[in-house]
Amino acid sequence: MIDLHTHSIFSDGELIPAELIRRAQARGYQAIAITDHADSSNIDLIVPRLVTFCARLPRDCGIQVIPGIEITHVDLSLIAPLTQEARKLGAKVVVVHGETLVEPVRPGTNRAALEAGVDILAHPGLITEEEVVMARDKGILLEISARKGHSLSNGHVARLARTLGASLVLDTDAHSPNDLIEISQARRVALGAGLSEDDWEAMRTNARRLVDRVLSS
């Protein structure tokens, strides 16, 4: 299991990073990104701390841990500069909190995130065909979410991505220990979104490629 969208106590998660990754290990995770919620008020606090935490982990700790960030509920004009700032601060995975059906995310957030060149557009809700094509052309991963509520639009996202050739990834958006899932449950979430076994394997490959790319940079 590779999970590129999780939260710790640095935003609204329940666990300190060390316990988060230990519980992920117990679930059989190979890699995890810690991507706490950020805006212009806290991005410079969160990212350096996660970078330091990851740097202090022993190489043989049994799981690959990646410092990241989830840019969340910000003005559209701030998405691109915050993406750039996050990368300069050391974030290896930049996620944007997409236009989920269950929160009042600003309309246009999906497009602004894609234009900014983020790594993952999380739970993008009723994403448009034009935006899916943009994600495909920019190599940005669209998220199939295992999280209650955000998962309501999984079928829509999966269908457009399959039709238009965009790449997908499956994440938990974990905030608590019970949000972490084993690989068998992740597979069921993918199949429940209308994806095939081949699609599921492709999603796993997409996640591995992103991990390998960011850790080699």
DRENTOR-21540 format. One line per field, with one value per atom (N, C-alpha, C): residue number from 1; atom name; x, y, z. Coordinates in pm, whole numbers. Layout:
% DRENTOR-21540
nr	[NUM | ...]
atom	[CA | ...]
east	[X | ...]
north	[Y | ...]
up	[Z | ...]
% end
This chain:
% DRENTOR-21540
nr	[1 | 1 | 1 | 2 | 2 | 2 | 3 | 3 | 3 | 4 | 4 | 4 | 5 | 5 | 5 | 6 | 6 | 6 | 7 | 7 | 7 | 8 | 8 | 8 | 9 | 9 | 9 | 10 | 10 | 10 | 11 | 11 | 11 | 12 | 12 | 12 | 13 | 13 | 13 | 14 | 14 | 14 | 15 | 15 | 15 | 16 | 16 | 16 | 17 | 17 | 17 | 18 | 18 | 18 | 19 | 19 | 19 | 20 | 20 | 20 | 21 | 21 | 21 | 22 | 22 | 22 | 23 | 23 | 23 | 24 | 24 | 24 | 25 | 25 | 25 | 26 | 26 | 26 | 27 | 27 | 27 | 28 | 28 | 28 | 29 | 29 | 29 | 30 | 30 | 30 | 31 | 31 | 31 | 32 | 32 | 32 | 33 | 33 | 33 | 34 | 34 | 34 | 35 | 35 | 35 | 36 | 36 | 36 | 37 | 37 | 37 | 38 | 38 | 38 | 39 | 39 | 39 | 40 | 40 | 40 | 41 | 41 | 41 | 42 | 42 | 42 | 43 | 43 | 43 | 44 | 44 | 44 | 45 | 45 | 45 | 46 | 46 | 46 | 47 | 47 | 47 | 48 | 48 | 48 | 49 | 49 | 49 | 50 | 50 | 50 | 51 | 51 | 51 | 52 | 52 | 52 | 53 | 53 | 53 | 54 | 54 | 54 | 55 | 55 | 55 | 56 | 56 | 56 | 57 | 57 | 57 | 58 | 58 | 58 | 59 | 59 | 59 | 60 | 60 | 60 | 61 | 61 | 61 | 62 | 62 | 62 | 63 | 63 | 63 | 64 | 64 | 64 | 65 | 65 | 65 | 66 | 66 | 66 | 67 | 67 | 67 | 68 | 68 | 68 | 69 | 69 | 69 | 70 | 70 | 70 | 71 | 71 | 71 | 72 | 72 | 72 | 73 | 73 | 73 | 74 | 74 | 74 | 75 | 75 | 75 | 76 | 76 | 76 | 77 | 77 | 77 | 78 | 78 | 78 | 79 | 79 | 79 | 80 | 80 | 80 | 81 | 81 | 81 | 82 | 82 | 82 | 83 | 83 | 83 | 84 | 84 | 84 | 85 | 85 | 85 | 86 | 86 | 86 | 87 | 87 | 87 | 88 | 88 | 88 | 89 | 89 | 89 | 90 | 90 | 90 | 91 | 91 | 91 | 92 | 92 | 92 | 93 | 93 | 93 | 94 | 94 | 94 | 95 | 95 | 95 | 96 | 96 | 96 | 97 | 97 | 97 | 98 | 98 | 98 | 99 | 99 | 99 | 100 | 100 | 100 | 101 | 101 | 101 | 102 | 102 | 102 | 103 | 103 | 103 | 104 | 104 | 104 | 105 | 105 | 105 | 106 | 106 | 106 | 107 | 107 | 107 | 108 | 108 | 108 | 109 | 109 | 109 | 110 | 110 | 110 | 111 | 111 | 111 | 112 | 112 | 112 | 113 | 113 | 113 | 114 | 114 | 114 | 115 | 115 | 115 | 116 | 116 | 116 | 117 | 117 | 117 | 118 | 118 | 118 | 119 | 119 | 119 | 120 | 120 | 120 | 121 | 121 | 121 | 122 | 122 | 122 | 123 | 123 | 123 | 124 | 124 | 124 | 125 | 125 | 125 | 126 | 126 | 126 | 127 | 127 | 127 | 128 | 128 | 128 | 129 | 129 | 129 | 130 | 130 | 130 | 131 | 131 | 131 | 132 | 132 | 132 | 133 | 133 | 133 | 134 | 134 | 134 | 135 | 135 | 135 | 136 | 136 | 136 | 137 | 137 | 137 | 138 | 138 | 138 | 139 | 139 | 139 | 140 | 140 | 140 | 141 | 141 | 141 | 142 | 142 | 142 | 143 | 143 | 143 | 144 | 144 | 144 | 145 | 145 | 145 | 146 | 146 | 146 | 147 | 147 | 147 | 148 | 148 | 148 | 149 | 149 | 149 | 150 | 150 | 150 | 151 | 151 | 151 | 152 | 152 | 152 | 153 | 153 | 153 | 154 | 154 | 154 | 155 | 155 | 155 | 156 | 156 | 156 | 157 | 157 | 157 | 158 | 158 | 158 | 159 | 159 | 159 | 160 | 160 | 160 | 161 | 161 | 161 | 162 | 162 | 162 | 163 | 163 | 163 | 164 | 164 | 164 | 165 | 165 | 165 | 166 | 166 | 166 | 167 | 167 | 167 | 168 | 168 | 168 | 169 | 169 | 169 | 170 | 170 | 170 | 171 | 171 | 171 | 172 | 172 | 172 | 173 | 173 | 173 | 174 | 174 | 174 | 175 | 175 | 175 | 176 | 176 | 176 | 177 | 177 | 177 | 178 | 178 | 178 | 179 | 179 | 179 | 180 | 180 | 180 | 181 | 181 | 181 | 182 | 182 | 182 | 183 | 183 | 183 | 184 | 184 | 184 | 185 | 185 | 185 | 186 | 186 | 186 | 187 | 187 | 187 | 188 | 188 | 188 | 189 | 189 | 189 | 190 | 190 | 190 | 191 | 191 | 191 | 192 | 192 | 192 | 193 | 193 | 193 | 194 | 194 | 194 | 195 | 195 | 195 | 196 | 196 | 196 | 197 | 197 | 197 | 198 | 198 | 198 | 199 | 199 | 199 | 200 | 200 | 200 | 201 | 201 | 201 | 202 | 202 | 202 | 203 | 203 | 203 | 204 | 204 | 204 | 205 | 205 | 205 | 206 | 206 | 206 | 207 | 207 | 207 | 208 | 208 | 208 | 209 | 209 | 209 | 210 | 210 | 210 | 211 | 211 | 211 | 212 | 212 | 212 | 213 | 213 | 213 | 214 | 214 | 214 | 215 | 215 | 215 | 216 | 216 | 216 | 217 | 217 | 217]
atom	[N | CA | C | N | CA | C | N | CA | C | N | CA | C | N | CA | C | N | CA | C | N | CA | C | N | CA | C | N | CA | C | N | CA | C | N | CA | C | N | CA | C | N | CA | C | N | CA | C | N | CA | C | N | CA | C | N | CA | C | N | CA | C | N | CA | C | N | CA | C | N | CA | C | N | CA | C | N | CA | C | N | CA | C | N | CA | C | N | CA | C | N | CA | C | N | CA | C | N | CA | C | N | CA | C | N | CA | C | N | CA | C | N | CA | C | N | CA | C | N | CA | C | N | CA | C | N | CA | C | N | CA | C | N | CA | C | N | CA | C | N | CA | C | N | CA | C | N | CA | C | N | CA | C | N | CA | C | N | CA | C | N | CA | C | N | CA | C | N | CA | C | N | CA | C | N | CA | C | N | CA | C | N | CA | C | N | CA | C | N | CA | C | N | CA | C | N | CA | C | N | CA | C | N | CA | C | N | CA | C | N | CA | C | N | CA | C | N | CA | C | N | CA | C | N | CA | C | N | CA | C | N | CA | C | N | CA | C | N | CA | C | N | CA | C | N | CA | C | N | CA | C | N | CA | C | N | CA | C | N | CA | C | N | CA | C | N | CA | C | N | CA | C | N | CA | C | N | CA | C | N | CA | C | N | CA | C | N | CA | C | N | CA | C | N | CA | C | N | CA | C | N | CA | C | N | CA | C | N | CA | C | N | CA | C | N | CA | C | N | CA | C | N | CA | C | N | CA | C | N | CA | C | N | CA | C | N | CA | C | N | CA | C | N | CA | C | N | CA | C | N | CA | C | N | CA | C | N | CA | C | N | CA | C | N | CA | C | N | CA | C | N | CA | C | N | CA | C | N | CA | C | N | CA | C | N | CA | C | N | CA | C | N | CA | C | N | CA | C | N | CA | C | N | CA | C | N | CA | C | N | CA | C | N | CA | C | N | CA | C | N | CA | C | N | CA | C | N | CA | C | N | CA | C | N | CA | C | N | CA | C | N | CA | C | N | CA | C | N | CA | C | N | CA | C | N | CA | C | N | CA | C | N | CA | C | N | CA | C | N | CA | C | N | CA | C | N | CA | C | N | CA | C | N | CA | C | N | CA | C | N | CA | C | N | CA | C | N | CA | C | N | CA | C | N | CA | C | N | CA | C | N | CA | C | N | CA | C | N | CA | C | N | CA | C | N | CA | C | N | CA | C | N | CA | C | N | CA | C | N | CA | C | N | CA | C | N | CA | C | N | CA | C | N | CA | C | N | CA | C | N | CA | C | N | CA | C | N | CA | C | N | CA | C | N | CA | C | N | CA | C | N | CA | C | N | CA | C | N | CA | C | N | CA | C | N | CA | C | N | CA | C | N | CA | C | N | CA | C | N | CA | C | N | CA | C | N | CA | C | N | CA | C | N | CA | C | N | CA | C | N | CA | C | N | CA | C | N | CA | C | N | CA | C | N | CA | C | N | CA | C | N | CA | C | N | CA | C | N | CA | C | N | CA | C | N | CA | C | N | CA | C | N | CA | C | N | CA | C | N | CA | C | N | CA | C | N | CA | C | N | CA | C | N | CA | C | N | CA | C | N | CA | C | N | CA | C | N | CA | C | N | CA | C | N | CA | C | N | CA | C | N | CA | C | N | CA | C | N | CA | C | N | CA | C | N | CA | C | N | CA | C | N | CA | C | N | CA | C | N | CA | C | N | CA | C | N | CA | C]
east	[85 | 0 | 88 | 59 | 122 | 11 | 26 | -77 | -12 | -53 | 13 | -69 | -163 | -248 | -293 | -220 | -253 | -226 | -278 | -268 | -222 | -145 | -96 | -148 | -97 | -139 | -92 | -9 | 31 | -84 | -194 | -318 | -432 | -521 | -636 | -633 | -515 | -502 | -491 | -508 | -508 | -372 | -280 | -156 | -34 | 67 | 196 | 254 | 345 | 396 | 453 | 524 | 584 | 479 | 369 | 264 | 190 | 171 | 106 | 182 | 313 | 387 | 398 | 402 | 406 | 276 | 165 | 37 | 24 | 81 | 82 | 164 | 279 | 360 | 280 | 206 | 128 | 19 | -23 | -123 | -59 | 73 | 141 | 182 | 187 | 225 | 371 | 398 | 534 | 583 | 490 | 526 | 407 | 437 | 331 | 382 | 294 | 323 | 238 | 301 | 228 | 200 | 73 | 34 | -67 | -19 | -110 | -167 | -286 | -354 | -274 | -267 | -191 | -252 | -229 | -254 | -134 | -149 | -35 | 2 | -84 | -58 | 34 | 42 | 114 | 206 | 210 | 289 | 437 | 485 | 626 | 657 | 554 | 572 | 568 | 473 | 449 | 557 | 584 | 674 | 813 | 878 | 1013 | 1014 | 909 | 904 | 890 | 809 | 795 | 923 | 988 | 1115 | 1218 | 1227 | 1322 | 1288 | 1160 | 1117 | 1158 | 1131 | 1163 | 1315 | 1390 | 1535 | 1597 | 1533 | 1586 | 1548 | 1462 | 1423 | 1540 | 1562 | 1667 | 1632 | 1733 | 1710 | 1643 | 1664 | 1609 | 1482 | 1404 | 1286 | 1171 | 1183 | 1083 | 969 | 969 | 865 | 925 | 887 | 932 | 836 | 889 | 806 | 843 | 741 | 763 | 699 | 774 | 715 | 635 | 512 | 427 | 341 | 240 | 148 | 19 | -91 | -218 | -264 | -258 | -304 | -457 | -517 | -657 | -737 | -846 | -943 | -880 | -782 | -720 | -779 | -756 | -798 | -729 | -798 | -743 | -610 | -594 | -471 | -351 | -375 | -265 | -218 | -292 | -258 | -122 | -97 | 31 | 149 | 142 | 256 | 277 | 171 | 188 | 247 | 213 | 274 | 424 | 463 | 605 | 675 | 611 | 671 | 689 | 587 | 595 | 714 | 734 | 846 | 980 | 989 | 1114 | 1144 | 1040 | 1056 | 1092 | 1075 | 1114 | 1002 | 879 | 770 | 795 | 790 | 814 | 685 | 572 | 442 | 350 | 302 | 209 | 71 | -22 | -162 | -245 | -349 | -447 | -581 | -648 | -780 | -882 | -921 | -1007 | -1152 | -1234 | -1372 | -1466 | -1435 | -1518 | -1664 | -1753 | -1896 | -1941 | -1857 | -1902 | -1844 | -1773 | -1720 | -1734 | -1743 | -1762 | -1630 | -1563 | -1438 | -1469 | -1383 | -1406 | -1413 | -1517 | -1522 | -1399 | -1342 | -1220 | -1094 | -1107 | -990 | -925 | -1006 | -948 | -860 | -913 | -837 | -711 | -723 | -607 | -498 | -537 | -439 | -368 | -445 | -387 | -293 | -334 | -249 | -120 | -127 | -10 | 88 | 43 | 132 | 156 | 50 | 65 | 87 | 114 | 135 | 5 | -85 | -211 | -324 | -433 | -555 | -647 | -663 | -739 | -889 | -960 | -1108 | -1166 | -1150 | -1186 | -1334 | -1421 | -1564 | -1610 | -1697 | -1751 | -1656 | -1536 | -1435 | -1484 | -1447 | -1494 | -1404 | -1456 | -1376 | -1253 | -1269 | -1155 | -1046 | -1087 | -990 | -921 | -995 | -935 | -830 | -860 | -763 | -639 | -659 | -547 | -460 | -525 | -450 | -371 | -432 | -363 | -241 | -258 | -149 | -36 | -67 | 35 | 92 | 36 | 85 | 49 | -62 | -107 | -203 | -183 | -266 | -398 | -507 | -638 | -669 | -723 | -738 | -874 | -868 | -983 | -969 | -1070 | -1058 | -1127 | -1059 | -1118 | -1191 | -1193 | -1251 | -1400 | -1475 | -1620 | -1651 | -1750 | -1788 | -1713 | -1583 | -1503 | -1518 | -1548 | -1558 | -1687 | -1778 | -1907 | -1891 | -1786 | -1768 | -1665 | -1623 | -1522 | -1562 | -1688 | -1733 | -1721 | -1757 | -1747 | -1602 | -1514 | -1372 | -1313 | -1346 | -1293 | -1338 | -1465 | -1519 | -1451 | -1440 | -1378 | -1230 | -1163 | -1020 | -997 | -1078 | -1065 | -1094 | -1198 | -1240 | -1137 | -1078 | -991 | -843 | -809 | -669 | -589 | -656 | -583 | -539 | -436 | -382 | -446 | -468 | -535 | -443 | -477 | -409 | -515 | -498 | -592 | -525 | -589 | -537 | -646 | -605 | -704 | -748 | -663 | -691 | -708 | -622 | -636 | -617 | -709 | -698 | -688 | -728 | -728 | -676 | -641 | -587 | -679 | -809 | -904 | -918 | -865 | -873 | -770 | -664 | -564 | -621 | -594 | -655 | -548 | -584 | -496 | -517 | -424 | -426 | -552 | -606 | -728 | -847 | -855 | -964 | -943 | -820 | -793 | -838 | -810 | -854 | -1006 | -1077 | -1223 | -1277 | -1211 | -1253 | -1239 | -1128 | -1105 | -1209 | -1234 | -1333 | -1473 | -1499 | -1629 | -1652 | -1545 | -1556 | -1578 | -1583 | -1606 | -1481 | -1367 | -1241 | -1218 | -1134 | -1102 | -979 | -950 | -828 | -705 | -708 | -595 | -581 | -694 | -691 | -631 | -669 | -618 | -467 | -417 | -273 | -203 | -268 | -210 | -202 | -304 | -302 | -186 | -163 | -52 | 82 | 91 | 213 | 233 | 123 | 132 | 186 | 137 | 183 | 330 | 371 | 511 | 602 | 562 | 643 | 660 | 554 | 565 | 659 | 647 | 736 | 882 | 907 | 1044 | 1099 | 1013 | 1059 | 1093 | 1005 | 1029 | 1143 | 1161 | 1269 | 1406 | 1406 | 1533 | 1573 | 1483 | 1511 | 1585]
north	[-119 | 0 | 124 | 214 | 346 | 449 | 538 | 636 | 774 | 858 | 986 | 1105 | 1079 | 1186 | 1148 | 1196 | 1168 | 1292 | 1290 | 1406 | 1367 | 1457 | 1438 | 1553 | 1560 | 1668 | 1805 | 1812 | 1942 | 2012 | 1940 | 2007 | 1946 | 1870 | 1817 | 1666 | 1606 | 1464 | 1438 | 1312 | 1275 | 1228 | 1194 | 1128 | 1214 | 1203 | 1261 | 1181 | 1238 | 1167 | 1029 | 1015 | 885 | 776 | 809 | 708 | 683 | 787 | 769 | 669 | 684 | 593 | 454 | 445 | 312 | 237 | 307 | 242 | 207 | 290 | 258 | 132 | 122 | 1 | -123 | -112 | -225 | -265 | -171 | -200 | -253 | -263 | -316 | -212 | -85 | 21 | 8 | 39 | 50 | 194 | 288 | 430 | 514 | 630 | 721 | 864 | 952 | 1096 | 1161 | 1246 | 1324 | 1461 | 1490 | 1608 | 1691 | 1755 | 1831 | 1954 | 1995 | 2110 | 2238 | 2320 | 2445 | 2557 | 2677 | 2799 | 2891 | 3018 | 3109 | 3134 | 3094 | 3120 | 3017 | 2896 | 2789 | 2704 | 2730 | 2644 | 2646 | 2761 | 2773 | 2709 | 2672 | 2599 | 2449 | 2405 | 2261 | 2194 | 2248 | 2176 | 2156 | 2259 | 2234 | 2129 | 2124 | 2025 | 1884 | 1868 | 1736 | 1695 | 1791 | 1762 | 1715 | 1784 | 1746 | 1609 | 1585 | 1455 | 1342 | 1360 | 1255 | 1235 | 1343 | 1333 | 1258 | 1260 | 1194 | 1047 | 1001 | 860 | 774 | 660 | 570 | 513 | 492 | 443 | 305 | 230 | 95 | 88 | 197 | 201 | 117 | 67 | -25 | 38 | 169 | 238 | 367 | 402 | 527 | 637 | 742 | 851 | 979 | 1047 | 1160 | 1285 | 1394 | 1519 | 1587 | 1622 | 1687 | 1794 | 1836 | 1939 | 1929 | 1965 | 1979 | 2123 | 2195 | 2334 | 2331 | 2401 | 2376 | 2505 | 2516 | 2626 | 2763 | 2779 | 2911 | 2983 | 3112 | 3190 | 3135 | 3139 | 3081 | 3143 | 3271 | 3341 | 3294 | 3224 | 3181 | 3039 | 2963 | 2822 | 2806 | 2879 | 2866 | 2913 | 3033 | 3074 | 2984 | 2931 | 2841 | 2708 | 2664 | 2543 | 2563 | 2676 | 2706 | 2718 | 2783 | 2798 | 2663 | 2577 | 2444 | 2366 | 2373 | 2300 | 2358 | 2491 | 2553 | 2514 | 2496 | 2458 | 2311 | 2233 | 2093 | 1992 | 2036 | 1941 | 1860 | 1729 | 1641 | 1608 | 1614 | 1589 | 1706 | 1774 | 1885 | 1842 | 1843 | 1808 | 1934 | 1945 | 2052 | 1988 | 2044 | 2002 | 2041 | 1943 | 1971 | 1998 | 2014 | 2059 | 1945 | 1884 | 1777 | 1819 | 1720 | 1748 | 1784 | 1760 | 1773 | 1892 | 1979 | 2100 | 2217 | 2340 | 2457 | 2508 | 2422 | 2463 | 2565 | 2663 | 2767 | 2709 | 2744 | 2702 | 2755 | 2670 | 2707 | 2653 | 2592 | 2539 | 2427 | 2339 | 2230 | 2284 | 2378 | 2434 | 2506 | 2584 | 2657 | 2561 | 2451 | 2351 | 2288 | 2255 | 2193 | 2291 | 2416 | 2517 | 2536 | 2517 | 2535 | 2418 | 2307 | 2192 | 2114 | 2095 | 2016 | 1869 | 1787 | 1645 | 1567 | 1600 | 1528 | 1628 | 1612 | 1686 | 1594 | 1625 | 1537 | 1554 | 1442 | 1437 | 1554 | 1550 | 1666 | 1681 | 1602 | 1621 | 1605 | 1695 | 1687 | 1759 | 1709 | 1764 | 1759 | 1859 | 1867 | 1788 | 1760 | 1692 | 1773 | 1903 | 1988 | 1981 | 1977 | 1969 | 1833 | 1728 | 1595 | 1588 | 1647 | 1652 | 1732 | 1840 | 1919 | 1835 | 1760 | 1672 | 1569 | 1512 | 1413 | 1474 | 1590 | 1652 | 1699 | 1733 | 1780 | 1668 | 1547 | 1436 | 1447 | 1512 | 1529 | 1415 | 1355 | 1243 | 1293 | 1231 | 1258 | 1151 | 1195 | 1104 | 1035 | 904 | 826 | 816 | 862 | 876 | 763 | 712 | 613 | 679 | 810 | 881 | 905 | 878 | 899 | 1042 | 1058 | 1190 | 1227 | 1239 | 1271 | 1162 | 1041 | 930 | 932 | 1024 | 1026 | 1046 | 1115 | 1141 | 1049 | 944 | 854 | 798 | 758 | 700 | 798 | 923 | 1027 | 1050 | 1063 | 1085 | 967 | 846 | 726 | 715 | 743 | 730 | 828 | 954 | 1053 | 1023 | 982 | 952 | 836 | 732 | 618 | 660 | 740 | 781 | 871 | 960 | 1064 | 1038 | 930 | 890 | 959 | 1011 | 1072 | 964 | 994 | 898 | 917 | 806 | 806 | 754 | 790 | 735 | 718 | 619 | 598 | 632 | 721 | 763 | 754 | 755 | 747 | 882 | 986 | 1113 | 1088 | 1003 | 959 | 1074 | 1083 | 1177 | 1105 | 981 | 903 | 763 | 686 | 551 | 463 | 474 | 388 | 422 | 537 | 576 | 502 | 453 | 378 | 243 | 198 | 76 | -19 | -144 | -244 | -248 | -311 | -310 | -374 | -473 | -540 | -445 | -358 | -261 | -153 | -113 | -15 | -67 | -193 | -255 | -252 | -281 | -280 | -140 | -38 | 100 | 131 | 88 | 112 | 41 | -85 | -160 | -103 | -55 | 6 | 135 | 199 | 321 | 290 | 161 | 122 | 94 | 87 | 60 | -90 | -127 | -268 | -308 | -438 | -486 | -423 | -407 | -342 | -197 | -128 | 10 | 17 | -76 | -80 | -99 | -189 | -209 | -85 | -17 | 106 | 215 | 223 | 320 | 293 | 167 | 131 | 168 | 147 | 185 | 336 | 410 | 557 | 606 | 547 | 587 | 555 | 436 | 396 | 487 | 522 | 609 | 746 | 799 | 929 | 922 | 817 | 800 | 793 | 711 | 695 | 826 | 900 | 1026 | 1129 | 1147 | 1253 | 1217 | 1090 | 1053 | 1052 | 1051 | 1056 | 1197 | 1293 | 1432 | 1507]
up	[0 | 0 | 0 | -91 | -94 | -78 | 18 | 49 | 47 | -45 | -67 | -17 | 73 | 126 | 267 | 369 | 509 | 593 | 716 | 804 | 944 | 1005 | 1142 | 1229 | 1351 | 1440 | 1394 | 1290 | 1238 | 1167 | 1141 | 1098 | 1179 | 1115 | 1187 | 1204 | 1191 | 1219 | 1368 | 1407 | 1549 | 1599 | 1508 | 1548 | 1521 | 1608 | 1574 | 1457 | 1379 | 1263 | 1293 | 1405 | 1438 | 1455 | 1523 | 1541 | 1411 | 1332 | 1203 | 1117 | 1108 | 1021 | 1083 | 1215 | 1277 | 1252 | 1262 | 1235 | 1087 | 1000 | 858 | 831 | 897 | 884 | 923 | 1033 | 1082 | 983 | 898 | 795 | 667 | 667 | 550 | 448 | 490 | 396 | 355 | 228 | 178 | 180 | 158 | 153 | 195 | 253 | 298 | 285 | 240 | 240 | 348 | 427 | 527 | 466 | 445 | 368 | 447 | 551 | 636 | 565 | 611 | 553 | 576 | 472 | 486 | 403 | 451 | 374 | 399 | 371 | 386 | 532 | 625 | 766 | 831 | 772 | 842 | 755 | 626 | 538 | 576 | 621 | 658 | 793 | 868 | 993 | 971 | 889 | 873 | 789 | 672 | 579 | 639 | 694 | 749 | 860 | 942 | 1048 | 993 | 891 | 829 | 757 | 693 | 626 | 728 | 841 | 946 | 1003 | 1027 | 1079 | 985 | 856 | 759 | 748 | 755 | 743 | 859 | 975 | 1094 | 1103 | 1015 | 1018 | 971 | 1035 | 986 | 849 | 768 | 633 | 632 | 737 | 743 | 829 | 831 | 918 | 864 | 742 | 690 | 613 | 599 | 523 | 468 | 346 | 287 | 329 | 390 | 442 | 369 | 317 | 228 | 288 | 301 | 349 | 238 | 271 | 171 | 233 | 160 | 207 | 126 | 188 | 115 | 126 | 17 | 13 | 12 | 109 | 141 | 156 | 80 | 95 | 83 | -4 | -19 | -139 | -145 | -262 | -386 | -498 | -620 | -658 | -630 | -668 | -587 | -476 | -389 | -417 | -496 | -514 | -582 | -688 | -757 | -670 | -608 | -525 | -404 | -345 | -232 | -275 | -395 | -450 | -465 | -519 | -536 | -402 | -306 | -174 | -106 | -118 | -57 | -112 | -241 | -302 | -255 | -246 | -199 | -54 | 25 | 165 | 182 | 76 | 81 | 68 | 43 | 23 | -103 | -89 | -203 | -278 | -209 | -271 | -237 | -339 | -319 | -366 | -273 | -299 | -285 | -367 | -345 | -313 | -214 | -168 | -275 | -355 | -469 | -432 | -535 | -519 | -480 | -365 | -312 | -300 | -305 | -296 | -155 | -54 | 84 | 159 | 90 | 153 | 56 | 107 | 21 | -38 | -113 | -177 | -287 | -300 | -399 | -540 | -617 | -758 | -830 | -913 | -985 | -920 | -801 | -732 | -813 | -871 | -950 | -1062 | -1136 | -1249 | -1201 | -1096 | -1046 | -1000 | -938 | -895 | -1013 | -1115 | -1234 | -1305 | -1313 | -1375 | -1296 | -1163 | -1077 | -1088 | -1145 | -1161 | -1034 | -954 | -832 | -868 | -768 | -793 | -795 | -701 | -688 | -665 | -741 | -715 | -636 | -508 | -419 | -440 | -425 | -429 | -510 | -643 | -725 | -757 | -692 | -709 | -853 | -898 | -1033 | -1131 | -1137 | -1226 | -1370 | -1448 | -1587 | -1681 | -1799 | -1900 | -1936 | -1949 | -1983 | -1877 | -1751 | -1643 | -1639 | -1670 | -1675 | -1786 | -1899 | -2009 | -1966 | -1894 | -1844 | -1751 | -1662 | -1571 | -1650 | -1750 | -1835 | -1900 | -1959 | -2035 | -1944 | -1820 | -1726 | -1640 | -1652 | -1573 | -1425 | -1396 | -1257 | -1223 | -1107 | -1065 | -1006 | -1049 | -992 | -887 | -775 | -662 | -658 | -637 | -593 | -442 | -369 | -225 | -150 | -49 | 40 | 157 | 163 | 277 | 257 | 363 | 360 | 319 | 235 | 187 | 62 | 71 | -47 | -155 | -113 | -207 | -291 | -261 | -332 | -482 | -523 | -667 | -731 | -660 | -716 | -852 | -865 | -992 | -1107 | -1082 | -1186 | -1225 | -1125 | -1153 | -1229 | -1184 | -1248 | -1393 | -1417 | -1553 | -1648 | -1608 | -1697 | -1717 | -1611 | -1624 | -1720 | -1710 | -1801 | -1944 | -1963 | -2097 | -2162 | -2084 | -2140 | -2119 | -2048 | -2038 | -1930 | -1827 | -1715 | -1616 | -1541 | -1444 | -1308 | -1240 | -1110 | -1001 | -878 | -761 | -653 | -565 | -457 | -324 | -247 | -118 | -12 | 115 | 222 | 275 | 262 | 329 | 478 | 534 | 673 | 771 | 867 | 978 | 1113 | 1116 | 1240 | 1211 | 1315 | 1292 | 1210 | 1233 | 1162 | 1014 | 972 | 831 | 746 | 808 | 733 | 694 | 571 | 522 | 467 | 461 | 402 | 251 | 182 | 36 | -20 | 49 | 2 | 1 | 103 | 107 | 2 | -21 | -126 | -261 | -287 | -413 | -425 | -316 | -321 | -348 | -291 | -319 | -468 | -526 | -669 | -754 | -724 | -801 | -780 | -659 | -631 | -706 | -750 | -831 | -978 | -1011 | -1149 | -1228 | -1158 | -1225 | -1237 | -1331 | -1354 | -1274 | -1276 | -1211 | -1276 | -1408 | -1476 | -1433 | -1418 | -1370 | -1230 | -1146 | -1009 | -1008 | -1091 | -1098 | -1152 | -1247 | -1302 | -1194 | -1108 | -999 | -904 | -875 | -786 | -850 | -980 | -1053 | -1051 | -1069 | -1066 | -933 | -824 | -692 | -672 | -713 | -699 | -781 | -901 | -985 | -922 | -863 | -799 | -679 | -599 | -485 | -531 | -630 | -680 | -735 | -805 | -865 | -759 | -659 | -562 | -467 | -439 | -349 | -416 | -548 | -620 | -656 | -633 | -671 | -562]
% end
